[in-house]
Amino acid sequence: MENFYLRVEGVNLANFVYDTLDLSTTRGGGLLLLEAIERIKKQFPSWQPISTGASNGLFSFLAESREKAEELQKEVVNFLTKDKQLRHATFVVDILPVGEDFNQDKETLLAMNRWQQMQSPTVVFPSPHTDSNGCCGIDHVRPAIHSVKVKDKNRGVSESVYQRREYGRDQKQEFYQKQMGLNDLPPFVQSFTDLTDNQQRDNLHHKMAVIYLDGNGFGKIQQDICQGQEGEVMLQLFDEQIKKYRVDFLRDLLTATSHQSEWTTVTGEHRLEILLWGGDEILFVVPAWKGWWALNCFFQKSKEWIFEDPNSDKVHRLTHAAGLVFCHHRAPIHGIQEIAKELAELAKGKSREANYVAYQILESFDTVGMGLEDYRKKRLGERLKEKSQELIISGDSMRVALVHMGRVKLALSKGRVYKIVQAFFTSPKEVEELIKEAKMQLDTETKEAYQKLQTCFGQNEMFWIHLIDLWDYIGEPTEEDKLCL
């Protein structure tokens, strides 16, 4: 018997997850890719899972020969293409005999997957249907062969959309129960409209916060710990540790927010949507008035996350870069998530060793248009554009804003702060006097809050820019907020 590795990955996500603006279809596509790896584990129970992410899995197995291993590879392909739900996604599957260097084997398999992807169609061609009723009303590409209700109207949809949409609607609740084993969970919202609907929030009514998190240097950590033949075991340990941390965070988040008024709709549904879960990435959506709190909650829960290498006694700190976008609930989610990912890259540019977040507020249907970094520099104007890195905030300091911003807002009017910020660009000579007048409004206790807030927002011009930008998005912490402070 010989040892082999098999790597499978769902690819071309643009045609299976991100090809529609329908939330249930998007959710269903993402959850199906996550479920695909679990179904393979059940179909081949004798295989050893080494690492399983949001859309990929690495397994080891025994076979009598290379020919037998290739037959098992074909079995996986056939299993995926015959599954009524998974057959609409594109997968790449490759095998490799186990060598002496696990890192090299892992990278070789990844390269083989990428090469296979380049040689394969980027979309699964729909089967011909003589009973098709025009084009799918959701993906606008495939033939419509099913009828579903969308916003109380019947709409013809394709087989691919139908399978993903139904799965996304059915499995939303089960996803949380599977991940955490919590039974007393409320139902979850099915649309961004419901997630953001709260007229008591004034101008944050129908606004949402899109949060993207990406691990800093997780690939490099894997390279460090996966040396030699023991690398397989080390990657498995690392993978299990990351999954445990993520599940612990989600459990804590839901425990803190379930049945809480600001997280619950008038019909009792919970305001949370997870769009990406697995590997070293997370993408989730919460109401705009809870965006800062939710991201701070992640950083507070994760600040002690480490991976201890038992072979070298080396301790790897597990940090993250975050992108946070505040926008209207009707903003195109796929474009918004790309902006969130770009923001996380800007945060990584500031440091890949510590937790940082870059946020962006998009009013109405604003789009960045140009490169994101150029857009942010242009917004600061010619005099301040070189300070664009100061728009990026330490994730570990986000709690400071939650604790102290409310007191500063009570002492200073929004109009006064806005006038100071405007003066940076139009009347620089007046700035010093305007800030002096503002500080005169602060009593002793508020001055202390003002000084502490500077540890999050920085000093001079950037302090006031952050203050005005986040004025509506950070308020006095409620009792539930204090659970993550």
Disulfide bonds with the S-S distance in Angstrom:
Cys297-Cys484 2.18
